[in-house]
Amino acid sequence: MKQETVLELRQLTHVYVNDKGASLAIEHINLKVERGEFVSLVGPSGCGKTTVLSLLAGLFPPTKGQVLLNGDQVSGPSSKVGYMLQQDYLFPWRSIKENAAIGLEINDRKTEKGLQYVDELLEELGLPDSARKYPQELSGGMRQRVALARTLATEPEVLLLDEPFSALDLHIKLQLEDLVHQTLKRLGKTAVLVTHDLAEAVAMSDRVIVLGRNPGYIRSELAIPDEIRLASPMTARKLSGFQGLFERLWTELDRDDNEGGSTGGRSQ
């Protein structure tokens, strides 16, 4: 069965320009992401991970090259693409349900059916009794669940995840990894994760893309074997082949550090 490409980067190059001059963040990046695939981007600071994610989201146009979603050029933000950040950015004056439904409101889709889907998401994500509560009443992990519900409520085809678990305690982080992995697989979503955590990348992904820097480029790619990629992240960490994959990524990044280079500004 032929795989269907959802996201594609073609010869993607981006230059940041400010009053101090121009900085080449990424250069000639080519990448295809298939429908239902979970891909992680890892690499040293300054390699352009968040730049790539921002271009995928249509937050600004690339200097050169193309970003394609289902074969169409991305020209701006779209409800087909959901973006989940490290910070939850919940509005403290809105209830949990109102926060989770804000995407529906922005896209003029705040219907009875849409709000019912929000209720279903909150229940599935372990927040069945929180709809009328306010953000300050919830823990950091619970707030990130609300952020995930908000991201999923508009039923995007693609999720972009920019280190969404990095500010959480390890125990909560591992629980959320499992929850996100399970939810996205059940819904058949395509996802791209940016993370500094190599174990997280191995545990959650079908493929891990390693970026080099100065400027950012694709250095290597690691396909995760079925035994690990089909397991939950928590289980994957306990499997015999997991440590070897982690060490391969570590060696690749260590090689990048040993080759030196400046860590650059905006392309974290």
Disulfide bonds with the S-S distance in Angstrom:
none
